[in-house]
Amino acid sequence: TITATSTTTSITETTTPCTTTTETQTSTTISMTSTTTTITATSTTTPCSTITETETTTTITTFTRTKTSTTITETTTPCTTITETTSTETRTKTTTTQTTTTTPCVTNTTTTPCVTVTDTTTLARVPRQAAAEPKPTPCSFIQGTRTWIIKVPSIWDEEKMSKLAEQFSAKAKYKGDPAKGLPMLIVAAPGSELEKAMKAMPGVEYVEEDSVLDGSPETVASRSNQESWGLLRIDKGGSGLDDTSASSNANAGKNAHVYVMDTGIRTTHNEFGGKAIPTLEVHNLFLKQCSEGEVRCAEDQHGHGTHAAATVGGATLGVAPGATMHAVKVLNNEAQGSYANVLMAMDWILQHGQKPAVMLIGITSASNVDTSRSLKDAIDKATADGFPVIVGGGDSKANACRTTPGFVPSAITVGSSTESDEQEPSSNFGTCLDLFAPGANIKTADVLSDTGLVSVTSTSVAAAHVAGATAIALANDPTKTAKEIATQLMSNAAAGAMVGEMNGSPNRLLNLR
C-alpha cells in the first residue's frame, strides 16, 4: 500500500506598492522511500490586496499507474478569478505527479523552481525507513555545488539555450538540443547561482538535482556446459523448450542498431565478431565520441554491459546475431553513474544515432531514489522519435513501479523468468512490468577475456533478450513506430506461459513468432 500526501499552500501579501510573493510547496511522502520537494517562488510589483491560504490533502491508498496533469488559469485583473482543471489518466504502471502553477496579478512574472536537497551519499547507505524526511529548501540556501538538470520548453532555440548556459560560471555544463534531442541544460552550480539564472531566464519548466544510478544487480557464476536455454525458450510458443534457437539465423536483426547504455562493452570478445562498436563515453558532464577502432573507448572493465550485449547479439549466444551493438558507457567500472550521464547519452543518440535502433538501458535507481521526471521525459521523447527503449524491471524483490526507469509507461519493462517458467526470485514484479524473458543462469560473454563465458542471473539479461527481439522486429520492418513494436512484442508473447505466483505481474513470456 502506498500513501501519498500532497499539500499546497498559497500566500499573497500586500505592501504599497505591493510586492506579491507566492510560494508553492509540494511534498510527496511514500513509505520507506525518500521524498523530493519542489519550491516555486514568484514575485511581482503589482498592487494586490488579497491574502489567501489554501491547503489541500490527498491520500492515495491504491497503487495504480497514474498520470496527472493540472492546469491553473488565473485572471490578471482584478486577480479574483481562479479556474482549476485536473485530468487524470490511469494505466498499468503507476507514478503520481502533482504539478501546481501559481500566477499572480500580472503576466510578467519570474518563476524560480528549486528542489529539496537529498544527500545521496548518506541515504544510499541507510535503510529506506531510516532516511529522514527532506525539508523544503530555497535555492539560495543550498550549500555547495550540485549538478542540476534544467528542463526547458521544446520551443527554445539554440540562442536561448546558449543564453541560459551563460548564466552559469562553471565550465562543466551540457546543452541538449530542444529540436532534435532533449530540451535540457545540465550544469554544476551552487544554489545561489541557479536561483539567479532562473530569474534571468524565466520559462524553465522544472529543475531536478542529479542523482546516483547503479547497474541492475546481477549474479555471475562460472559457466556450465549447458546450452543457452534462454534462446531455446523464446523460440517456443507454449511452455517447455524448443530444439532450435534464435541464434540459428546469423542474419537475425541485420541492419538494426542496439545502443547498449551500460558499463561499456568488451568489443574484442569473439562473440561479437566486429559487430560491437565503441561509440560513446559519458562521465562528469563530459561526453566523448569514440573514434573508429578505438577499443579502449567505452571499454567494459566491469562486465555488466558485456553480459547484456552478448545476450542481445552474440554470434552464438545472442537473440539477434546480425544486429550491430553500440557501446555507450554511462556507468563506471564499479557500475555506478548518474541520471546526467544517461540523459547526455540519450540526447546524443537522438541526434546522431543510426536507425532503425533500440535503446537498452541497463540501470536502476539507487536505494534513495524512486522516480525521475527528467528520465521519464527523455524516454518519452526517445519513444516518440522512433527508438524503442528497453529496461530491466530491477532485482530487489520489490514493486517495479517504485524504481527508475521501471515506472516509465513508455519504456518496455522486463521481468526475469527461470528455466521452469517461474518468476526469478530476485526479480522485481508488479503491473509496471510489460512481460518476462529468460533471466536466470543465462550463458553469456565474460569480460575477463575474449573467449570467456559466464552464467548470469539478472533482469538486465532478461531485458537484453527483449532488446534482441526488438532489433529483429525493426530489421524486418524499419517503418514501424516504437509503439507498434511494443504492441507486436506483447501480441507475440506467450500468454499464460508463466507458472507460480505472479504478484500482480502480467503473465506474458517473450516469444519469437
Residue, then its C-alpha position, 0 to 999 in steps of 0.5 A: t500500500i502506498t500513501a501519498t500526501s500532497t499539500t499546497t499552500s498559497i500566500t499573497e501579501t500586500t505592501t504599497p506598492c505591493t510586492t506579491t510573493t507566492e510560494t508553492q510547496t509540494s511534498t510527496t511522502i511514500s513509505m520507506t522511500s525518500t521524498t523530493t520537494t519542489i519550491t516555486a517562488t514568484s514575485t511581482t510589483t503589482p498592487c494586490s490586496t488579497i491574502t489567501e491560504t489554501e491547503t489541500t490533502t490527498t491520500i492515495t491508498t491504491f497503487t495504480r499507474t497514474k498520470t496527472s496533469t493540472t492546469i491553473t488559469e488565473t485572471t490578471t485583473p482584478c486577480t479574483t478569478i481562479t479556474e482549476t482543471t485536473s485530468t487524470e489518466t490511469r494505466t498499468k504502471t503507476t507514478t503520481t505527479q502533482t504539478t501546481t502553477t501559481t500566477p499572480c496579478v500580472t503576466n510578467t512574472t519570474t518563476t524560480p523552481c528549486v528542489t529539496v536537497t537529498d544527500t545521496t551519499t548518506l541515504a544510499r547507505v541507510p535503510r529506506q525507513a531510516a532516511a529522514e524526511p527532506k525539508p523544503t529548501p530555497c535555492s539560495f540556501i543550498q550549500g555547495t555545488r550540485t549538478w542540476i538538470i534544467k528542463v526547458p520548453s521544446i520551443w527554445d532555440e539554440e540562442k536561448m539555450s546558449k543564453l541560459a548556459e551563460q548564466f552559469s560560471a562553471k565550465a562543466k555544463y551540457k546543452g541538449d538540443p530542444a529540436k532534435g534531442l532533449p530540451m535540457l541544460i545540465v550544469a554544476a552550480p551552487g544554489s545561489e547561482l541557479e536561483k539567479a539564472m532562473k530569474a534571468m531566464p524565466g520559462v524553465e519548466y522544472v529543475e531536478e538535482d542529479s542523482v546516483l544510478d547503479g547497474s541492475p544487480e546481477t549474479v555471475a557464476s562460472r559457466s556450465n556446459q549447458e546450452s543457452w536455454g534462454l534462446l531455446r525458450i523464446d523460440k517456443g510458443g507454449s511452455g517447455l523448450d524448443d530444439t532450435s534457437a534464435s541464434s540459428n539465423a546469423n542474419a537475425g536483426k541485420n541492419a538494426h542498431v542496439y545502443v547498449m547504455d551500460t558499463g561499456i562493452r568488451t568489443t574484442h570478445n569473439e562473440f561479437g565478431g566486429k559487430a560491437i562498436p565503441t561509440l560513446e563515453v559519458h562521465n562528469l558532464f563530459l561526453k566523448q565520441c569514440s573514434e573508429g577502432e578505438v577499443r579502449c573507448a567505452e571499454d567494459q572493465h566491469g562486465h555488466g554491459t558485456h553480459a547484456a550485449a552478448t545476450v542481445g547479439g552474440a554470434t552464438l549466444g545472442v537473440a539477434p546475431g546480425a544486429t550491430m551493438h553500440a557501446v555507450k558507457v554511462l556507468n563506471n567500472e564499479a557500475q555506478g553513474s548518474y541520471a546526467n550521464v544517461l540523459m547526455a547519452m540519450d540526447w546524443i543518440l537522438q541526434h546522431g544515432q543510426k536507425p532503425a535502433v533500440m535503446l537498452i538501458g541497463i540501470t536502476s535507481a539507487s536505494n534513495v531514489d524512486t522516480s525521475r521526471s527528467l528520465k521519464d521525459a527523455i524516454d518519452k521523447a526517445t519513444a516518440d522519435g522512433f527508438p524503442v527503449i528497453v529496461g530491466g524491471g530491477d532485482s530487489k524483490a520489490n514493486a517495479c513501479r517504485t524504481t527508475p526507469g521501471f515506472v516509465p509507461s513508455a519504456i518496455t519493462v522486463g521481468s526475469s523468468t527461470e528455466s521452469d517458467e517461474q518468476e526469478p526470485s530476485s526479480n522485481f514484479g508488479t503491473c509496471l512490468d510489460l512481460f518476462a524473458p529468460g533471466a536466470n543462469i543465462k550463458t553469456a560473454d565474460v569480460l575477463s577475456d575474449t573467449g570467456l563465458v559466464s552464467v548470469t542471473s539478472t533482469s538486465v539479461a532478461a531485458a537484453h533478450v527483449a532488446g534482441a527481439t526488438a532489433i529483429a522486429l525493426a530489421n524486418d520492418p524499419t517503418k514501424t513506430a516504437k509503439e507498434i513494436a511494443t504492441q507486436l512484442m506483447s501480441n507475440a508473447a506467450a500468454g499464460a506461459m508463466v507458472g507460480e505466483m505472479n504478484g500482480s505481474p502480467n503473465r506474458l513470456l517473450n516469444l519469437r513468432 
